[in-house]
Amino acid sequence: MKGYELIKAITERKIKDSTTIKVKMGNTYKTTLKYENLMLKWESGDFDTSILCSAEADFEVIEENKEIEELEISEKDRKYHSDYINNIADKLNEVINKIKKQLEE
C-alpha cells in the first residue's frame, strides 16, 4: 500500500495498535515501522517522514498473532517422526551417560 493508504487505514482504525509495518523502496526493504499509541515509530531511529508521500515507497502491514493452522500428518509420518525423535533421545542419553561416567572417574 502507498503512504496515503496507510494513513487512511490508520485513521479508519483498520490497523491495530502494536502492528509492524515494513517499508519497501523498489525491491528493497528499507526499515520497519511500529504503530503504537496512534504513532508510527521508525525502527531505525530518525527517519524522513516524507517517505509517506513517496511514489516509490510501499508499506506492508505485517499481521501479528496469526493463527497457526494444524498440520495434517499421516500415521506413517507420525510413526517415522516419533521413531526419529526417540532415536535422537536415545543417542543424547548415551552421550550424557558417557559424560557422567567420565566425570565420576
C-alpha positions as CSV (number, residue, x, y, z in Angstrom):
1,M,0.0,0.0,0.0
2,K,1.1,3.6,-0.5
3,G,1.7,6.1,2.2
4,Y,-1.7,7.8,1.8
5,E,-3.4,4.4,2.0
6,L,-1.5,3.6,5.2
7,I,-2.6,6.9,6.8
8,K,-6.2,6.3,5.6
9,A,-6.1,2.8,7.2
10,I,-4.8,4.3,10.4
11,T,-7.5,7.0,10.6
12,E,-10.2,4.4,9.9
13,R,-8.7,2.3,12.7
14,K,-8.1,-0.7,10.4
15,I,-4.6,-1.0,11.7
16,K,-4.4,-2.3,15.3
17,D,-2.1,-1.0,18.0
18,S,1.4,-2.7,18.1
19,T,1.2,-3.5,14.4
20,T,4.5,-3.9,12.5
21,I,4.8,-2.3,9.0
22,K,7.6,-2.9,6.6
23,V,8.8,-0.1,4.3
24,K,9.9,-1.2,0.8
25,M,11.5,1.0,-1.8
26,G,11.6,-0.8,-5.1
27,N,12.6,-4.4,-4.4
28,T,14.4,-3.5,-1.1
29,Y,13.0,-3.3,2.4
30,K,14.4,-0.1,4.0
31,T,13.1,-0.2,7.5
32,T,10.3,-1.4,9.8
33,L,7.7,0.8,11.5
34,K,5.8,0.0,14.6
35,Y,2.3,1.5,15.0
36,E,1.8,2.2,18.7
37,N,-0.4,4.7,20.6
38,L,-1.6,6.4,17.4
39,M,2.1,7.0,16.4
40,L,4.3,5.5,13.7
41,K,7.7,4.7,15.3
42,W,10.6,4.1,13.0
43,E,12.8,1.2,13.9
44,S,15.9,2.8,12.5
45,G,15.6,5.9,14.6
46,D,15.1,9.3,12.9
47,F,13.6,8.8,9.5
48,D,12.4,11.3,6.9
49,T,8.6,11.1,7.1
50,S,8.4,12.5,3.6
51,I,8.7,8.8,2.5
52,L,5.0,8.6,3.3
53,C,4.5,10.8,0.2
54,S,7.0,8.9,-2.0
55,A,5.5,7.2,-5.0
56,E,8.3,4.6,-4.8
57,A,7.6,3.6,-1.2
58,D,5.3,0.7,-0.4
59,F,4.1,-0.2,3.1
60,E,3.3,-3.8,4.0
61,V,1.3,-4.4,7.2
62,I,2.5,-7.5,9.0
63,E,-0.3,-9.2,10.8
64,E,0.9,-10.4,14.1
65,N,-0.7,-13.3,16.1
66,K,-1.8,-15.2,13.0
67,E,-3.5,-18.4,14.0
68,I,-1.3,-21.4,13.2
69,E,-3.2,-24.0,11.2
70,E,-2.9,-27.5,12.4
71,L,-0.8,-29.7,10.1
72,E,-2.3,-32.9,8.8
73,I,0.3,-35.6,9.4
74,S,-0.4,-39.1,8.2
75,E,0.0,-42.0,10.6
76,K,3.0,-43.2,8.6
77,D,4.7,-39.8,9.0
78,R,3.8,-39.7,12.7
79,K,5.4,-43.1,13.2
80,Y,8.6,-42.1,11.3
81,H,8.9,-38.8,13.2
82,S,8.2,-40.5,16.5
83,D,10.9,-43.1,15.8
84,Y,13.3,-40.4,14.7
85,I,12.8,-38.4,17.9
86,N,13.2,-41.4,20.0
87,N,16.5,-42.3,18.3
88,I,17.8,-38.8,19.0
89,A,16.7,-39.0,22.6
90,D,18.4,-42.4,23.0
91,K,21.7,-41.0,21.5
92,L,21.5,-38.0,23.8
93,N,21.1,-40.2,26.8
94,E,24.1,-42.3,25.7
95,V,26.2,-39.2,25.5
96,I,25.0,-37.9,28.8
97,N,25.8,-41.2,30.5
98,K,29.3,-41.3,29.0
99,I,29.9,-37.8,30.3
100,K,28.7,-38.7,33.7
101,K,31.0,-41.7,33.8
102,Q,33.9,-39.6,32.8
103,L,33.2,-37.1,35.4
104,E,32.9,-39.7,38.1
105,E,36.4,-41.1,37.2
